[in-house]
Amino acid sequence: MKRTALALALIWVFLASTLVGFQFVSFADARAIPAYSVYVSIQSPNGSYAESTIPLIVNATLYFGTNNQYDEVSLQNVTCKYSLDDGEWKNITSMTVTSHTTQPDINFWSGLLHVINCTYNTTLQELSEGSHFLNVTVKSDADHQGSSSVYFTVGSIPEFPSWTPSLLIMLVAVVAVTVFYRHNLKKHNLRNANQWRV
């Protein structure tokens, strides 16, 4: 009886130490990752522009690891770079934090993620007319990164004549009348065919 109780006690101690050890290792590994996930989107430029100077606005969402002691130094280690038309990479140093929230980490029972939304901005100047390709990368010091790219055009945007909307309305009206006329003609022909059968 004493041996059974001792064996059960040893098994409980072993299981408890294994559980605590697993949790400790998991949290230590998570703290070693300052920003393990980065998402990037380009707000501007997109589309066509008449001007040769365009603002470059990049939105980034950074997820800092479970129970990480987030501070401003962590964010200063994140870099944002852009390349225009596959040219040299340039840093964007102007950054604003738009929100900082925490949310439960589904991978750990008591962990919290720091979710940082920030905006990087600069100005693209003296752009030549034509099509351009822009590539942006936001990289954390943990060697995790997110990237985004966009095509945009610089040049004079053609103006449509003032009568264009009237022409479109007239076209829609002609199509509607044609469809209505053909529908009624088909119905009339069907009625005549039925009369001849009688």
C-alpha positions as a Markdown table, in Angstrom:
| # | Residue | x | y | z |
|---|---|---|---|---|
| 1 | Met | 0.0 | 0.0 | 0.0 |
| 2 | Lys | 2.8 | 2.3 | 0.9 |
| 3 | Arg | 4.7 | 1.5 | -2.3 |
| 4 | Thr | 1.6 | 2.2 | -4.4 |
| 5 | Ala | 1.1 | 5.6 | -2.7 |
| 6 | Leu | 4.8 | 6.4 | -3.2 |
| 7 | Ala | 4.7 | 5.4 | -6.8 |
| 8 | Leu | 1.6 | 7.6 | -7.4 |
| 9 | Ala | 3.2 | 10.5 | -5.7 |
| 10 | Leu | 6.4 | 10.2 | -7.9 |
| 11 | Ile | 4.2 | 10.0 | -11.0 |
| 12 | Trp | 2.4 | 13.2 | -10.0 |
| 13 | Val | 5.7 | 15.0 | -9.3 |
| 14 | Phe | 7.0 | 13.9 | -12.7 |
| 15 | Leu | 3.9 | 15.0 | -14.6 |
| 16 | Ala | 3.9 | 18.3 | -12.8 |
| 17 | Ser | 7.5 | 19.0 | -13.6 |
| 18 | Thr | 7.1 | 18.1 | -17.2 |
| 19 | Leu | 4.1 | 20.5 | -17.6 |
| 20 | Val | 5.9 | 23.4 | -15.9 |
| 21 | Gly | 9.1 | 22.7 | -18.0 |
| 22 | Phe | 7.0 | 22.7 | -21.2 |
| 23 | Gln | 5.4 | 26.1 | -20.4 |
| 24 | Phe | 8.7 | 27.6 | -19.4 |
| 25 | Val | 10.4 | 26.6 | -22.6 |
| 26 | Ser | 7.5 | 27.8 | -24.8 |
| 27 | Phe | 7.4 | 31.3 | -23.2 |
| 28 | Ala | 11.2 | 31.6 | -23.4 |
| 29 | Asp | 11.2 | 30.8 | -27.1 |
| 30 | Ala | 8.3 | 33.3 | -27.7 |
| 31 | Arg | 10.2 | 36.1 | -25.9 |
| 32 | Ala | 13.1 | 35.5 | -28.2 |
| 33 | Ile | 11.1 | 36.7 | -31.2 |
| 34 | Pro | 10.5 | 40.5 | -31.1 |
| 35 | Ala | 8.2 | 40.7 | -34.1 |
| 36 | Tyr | 7.3 | 37.4 | -35.6 |
| 37 | Ser | 4.7 | 38.5 | -38.1 |
| 38 | Val | 4.6 | 41.6 | -40.4 |
| 39 | Tyr | 1.8 | 42.6 | -42.8 |
| 40 | Val | 2.2 | 45.5 | -45.3 |
| 41 | Ser | -0.1 | 47.4 | -47.6 |
| 42 | Ile | 0.6 | 50.4 | -49.8 |
| 43 | Gln | -2.0 | 53.2 | -49.4 |
| 44 | Ser | -0.4 | 55.5 | -51.9 |
| 45 | Pro | 0.4 | 55.6 | -54.8 |
| 46 | Asn | -2.2 | 53.5 | -56.7 |
| 47 | Gly | -3.7 | 54.4 | -60.0 |
| 48 | Ser | -2.8 | 57.3 | -62.3 |
| 49 | Tyr | -1.4 | 60.7 | -61.5 |
| 50 | Ala | -1.0 | 63.9 | -63.4 |
| 51 | Glu | 1.7 | 65.2 | -61.1 |
| 52 | Ser | 5.3 | 64.1 | -60.9 |
| 53 | Thr | 5.4 | 64.3 | -57.0 |
| 54 | Ile | 3.4 | 61.7 | -55.2 |
| 55 | Pro | 3.1 | 60.8 | -51.5 |
| 56 | Leu | 4.3 | 57.3 | -50.5 |
| 57 | Ile | 2.2 | 56.0 | -47.6 |
| 58 | Val | 2.8 | 52.5 | -46.3 |
| 59 | Asn | 0.6 | 50.8 | -43.6 |
| 60 | Ala | 2.2 | 48.0 | -41.5 |
| 61 | Thr | 0.8 | 45.7 | -38.8 |
| 62 | Leu | 3.4 | 44.1 | -36.5 |
| 63 | Tyr | 2.7 | 41.2 | -34.2 |
| 64 | Phe | 5.2 | 41.1 | -31.2 |
| 65 | Gly | 5.6 | 37.7 | -29.5 |
| 66 | Thr | 3.8 | 36.2 | -26.6 |
| 67 | Asn | 4.4 | 38.0 | -23.3 |
| 68 | Asn | 7.2 | 40.1 | -24.9 |
| 69 | Gln | 8.0 | 43.3 | -23.0 |
| 70 | Tyr | 7.1 | 45.6 | -25.9 |
| 71 | Asp | 8.8 | 49.0 | -25.8 |
| 72 | Glu | 9.7 | 51.8 | -28.2 |
| 73 | Val | 13.1 | 50.2 | -28.8 |
| 74 | Ser | 11.5 | 47.1 | -30.2 |
| 75 | Leu | 9.8 | 49.2 | -32.9 |
| 76 | Gln | 12.9 | 51.2 | -33.6 |
| 77 | Asn | 14.6 | 48.0 | -34.8 |
| 78 | Val | 11.9 | 47.7 | -37.6 |
| 79 | Thr | 13.0 | 49.1 | -40.9 |
| 80 | Cys | 10.9 | 50.1 | -43.9 |
| 81 | Lys | 12.5 | 50.3 | -47.4 |
| 82 | Tyr | 11.2 | 50.9 | -50.9 |
| 83 | Ser | 12.5 | 50.4 | -54.4 |
| 84 | Leu | 11.2 | 52.3 | -57.4 |
| 85 | Asp | 11.4 | 50.6 | -60.8 |
| 86 | Asp | 13.8 | 47.9 | -59.4 |
| 87 | Gly | 16.3 | 50.6 | -58.5 |
| 88 | Glu | 18.2 | 51.0 | -55.2 |
| 89 | Trp | 16.5 | 50.4 | -51.9 |
| 90 | Lys | 15.9 | 53.6 | -49.8 |
| 91 | Asn | 14.8 | 53.9 | -46.1 |
| 92 | Ile | 11.6 | 55.5 | -45.0 |
| 93 | Thr | 12.4 | 57.1 | -41.6 |
| 94 | Ser | 9.2 | 58.9 | -40.9 |
| 95 | Met | 6.9 | 56.6 | -38.9 |
| 96 | Thr | 3.8 | 57.1 | -36.8 |
| 97 | Val | 2.1 | 54.5 | -34.5 |
| 98 | Thr | -1.6 | 54.6 | -35.2 |
| 99 | Ser | -2.7 | 52.0 | -32.7 |
| 100 | His | -1.3 | 49.6 | -30.1 |
| 101 | Thr | -3.5 | 46.8 | -28.8 |
| 102 | Thr | -3.1 | 43.5 | -27.1 |
| 103 | Gln | -5.0 | 40.3 | -27.8 |
| 104 | Pro | -4.8 | 36.7 | -26.5 |
| 105 | Asp | -2.3 | 34.4 | -28.2 |
| 106 | Ile | -4.2 | 31.3 | -29.2 |
| 107 | Asn | -1.0 | 29.3 | -29.2 |
| 108 | Phe | -0.4 | 29.8 | -25.4 |
| 109 | Trp | -2.9 | 29.6 | -22.6 |
| 110 | Ser | -1.9 | 32.8 | -20.9 |
| 111 | Gly | 0.0 | 34.7 | -23.6 |
| 112 | Leu | -0.7 | 38.1 | -25.0 |
| 113 | Leu | 0.3 | 39.5 | -28.4 |
| 114 | His | 1.1 | 43.1 | -28.9 |
| 115 | Val | -0.4 | 44.3 | -32.2 |
| 116 | Ile | 1.2 | 47.5 | -33.5 |
| 117 | Asn | -0.4 | 49.4 | -36.5 |
| 118 | Cys | 1.9 | 52.0 | -37.9 |
| 119 | Thr | 2.3 | 54.2 | -41.0 |
| 120 | Tyr | 5.5 | 55.1 | -42.8 |
| 121 | Asn | 5.5 | 58.0 | -45.2 |
| 122 | Thr | 7.7 | 59.9 | -47.6 |
| 123 | Thr | 7.5 | 61.7 | -51.0 |
| 124 | Leu | 8.3 | 60.3 | -54.4 |
| 125 | Gln | 9.7 | 63.3 | -56.4 |
| 126 | Glu | 10.5 | 64.1 | -60.0 |
| 127 | Leu | 8.9 | 61.0 | -61.4 |
| 128 | Ser | 9.1 | 60.6 | -65.2 |
| 129 | Glu | 5.9 | 60.1 | -67.3 |
| 130 | Gly | 4.9 | 56.5 | -67.9 |
| 131 | Ser | 4.3 | 53.4 | -65.9 |
| 132 | His | 6.2 | 52.7 | -62.6 |
| 133 | Phe | 6.7 | 49.7 | -60.3 |
| 134 | Leu | 7.0 | 50.2 | -56.5 |
| 135 | Asn | 8.2 | 47.6 | -54.1 |
| 136 | Val | 8.0 | 48.1 | -50.3 |
| 137 | Thr | 9.4 | 45.9 | -47.5 |
| 138 | Val | 9.0 | 46.2 | -43.7 |
| 139 | Lys | 11.5 | 44.0 | -41.8 |
| 140 | Ser | 11.8 | 43.3 | -38.1 |
| 141 | Asp | 15.1 | 42.6 | -36.4 |
| 142 | Ala | 14.1 | 39.0 | -36.0 |
| 143 | Asp | 14.5 | 38.7 | -39.8 |
| 144 | His | 10.7 | 38.4 | -40.4 |
| 145 | Gln | 9.3 | 40.7 | -43.1 |
| 146 | Gly | 6.3 | 41.7 | -45.1 |
| 147 | Ser | 6.3 | 43.2 | -48.5 |
| 148 | Ser | 3.9 | 44.7 | -51.0 |
| 149 | Ser | 4.1 | 46.1 | -54.5 |
| 150 | Val | 2.1 | 48.2 | -56.9 |
| 151 | Tyr | 2.1 | 49.6 | -60.4 |
| 152 | Phe | 1.1 | 53.2 | -61.0 |
| 153 | Thr | 1.2 | 55.7 | -63.9 |
| 154 | Val | 2.4 | 59.3 | -64.1 |
| 155 | Gly | 1.3 | 61.5 | -67.0 |
| 156 | Ser | -1.5 | 63.7 | -68.3 |
| 157 | Ile | -4.9 | 62.1 | -67.7 |
| 158 | Pro | -7.2 | 62.6 | -70.8 |
| 159 | Glu | -10.3 | 64.5 | -70.2 |
| 160 | Phe | -13.6 | 63.1 | -71.5 |
| 161 | Pro | -15.7 | 65.5 | -73.6 |
| 162 | Ser | -18.7 | 67.0 | -71.8 |
| 163 | Trp | -21.1 | 65.2 | -74.1 |
| 164 | Thr | -19.9 | 61.7 | -73.1 |
| 165 | Pro | -22.5 | 61.2 | -70.4 |
| 166 | Ser | -25.3 | 62.2 | -72.8 |
| 167 | Leu | -24.0 | 59.7 | -75.4 |
| 168 | Leu | -24.0 | 56.9 | -72.8 |
| 169 | Ile | -27.6 | 57.6 | -71.8 |
| 170 | Met | -28.7 | 57.7 | -75.4 |
| 171 | Leu | -26.9 | 54.3 | -76.1 |
| 172 | Val | -28.6 | 52.7 | -73.1 |
| 173 | Ala | -32.0 | 54.0 | -74.2 |
| 174 | Val | -31.5 | 52.7 | -77.8 |
| 175 | Val | -30.6 | 49.2 | -76.5 |
| 176 | Ala | -33.6 | 49.2 | -74.1 |
| 177 | Val | -36.0 | 50.2 | -77.0 |
| 178 | Thr | -34.5 | 47.5 | -79.3 |
| 179 | Val | -34.9 | 44.8 | -76.7 |
| 180 | Phe | -38.5 | 45.8 | -76.0 |
| 181 | Tyr | -39.3 | 45.9 | -79.7 |
| 182 | Arg | -37.8 | 42.5 | -80.5 |
| 183 | His | -39.6 | 41.0 | -77.5 |
| 184 | Asn | -43.0 | 42.3 | -78.7 |
| 185 | Leu | -42.3 | 41.3 | -82.3 |
| 186 | Lys | -41.5 | 37.7 | -81.2 |
| 187 | Lys | -44.7 | 37.6 | -79.2 |
| 188 | His | -46.7 | 38.9 | -82.2 |
| 189 | Asn | -45.2 | 36.3 | -84.5 |
| 190 | Leu | -45.9 | 33.5 | -82.1 |
| 191 | Arg | -49.6 | 34.6 | -81.8 |
| 192 | Asn | -49.9 | 34.7 | -85.7 |
| 193 | Ala | -48.3 | 31.2 | -86.0 |
| 194 | Asn | -50.9 | 29.8 | -83.5 |
| 195 | Gln | -53.8 | 31.4 | -85.5 |
| 196 | Trp | -52.6 | 29.7 | -88.7 |
| 197 | Arg | -52.5 | 26.3 | -87.0 |
| 198 | Val | -56.2 | 26.6 | -86.1 |
